[in-house]
Amino acid sequence: MKRHVDGVTCGGCALSAAGATAAPLLWLSMPRTQRHLGGGFENEGMDLTVLLTELPFVVLGGAFLPLLVFTLLVRWVDRRRG
């Protein structure tokens, strides 16, 4: 039983790290974000406060959402096993 718990813990941490890395990359590729960071015509609509207001939530959401789904999936599989 101990090995299963260690594997699930390691998998959850890896998934959380991958989500925390992938979410900001996806956020940066959005046209709205690019416009706010200076991608608009002659810096039209540039607003660097998104780095302080949106980016922390993107990173937290990217870290916790995959971890939440993984936790629910593991609990569901354990319940089905009995």
C-alpha positions, 0 to 999 in steps of 0.5 A, a space after each residue: 500500500 505504501 508504494 501506491 501512495 508514494 506513486 500517487 503523490 509523485 504523480 500528483 506533484 508532477 501533474 501540478 508542476 506541469 499544469 503550473 508551467 503549461 497554464 502561463 504558456 497558454 495564457 501568454 499565447 492568447 491574443 487578449 494577453 498579447 495585446 495587453 503586453 504590447 502586441 496591439 497597434 502602437 501599444 494600443 490597449 497596453 496594460 501591464 497590470 495583468 502581470 499582477 492581477 491575472 498571472 498569479 491566478 493563472 499559475 494557481 489555477 494551472 497548478 491546482 485544477 489538474 491536481 484536483 481532477 487527479 485526486 478525484 480520479 484516484 479516489 473514484 478508482 479506489 472506490 471502484 476497487 472496493 
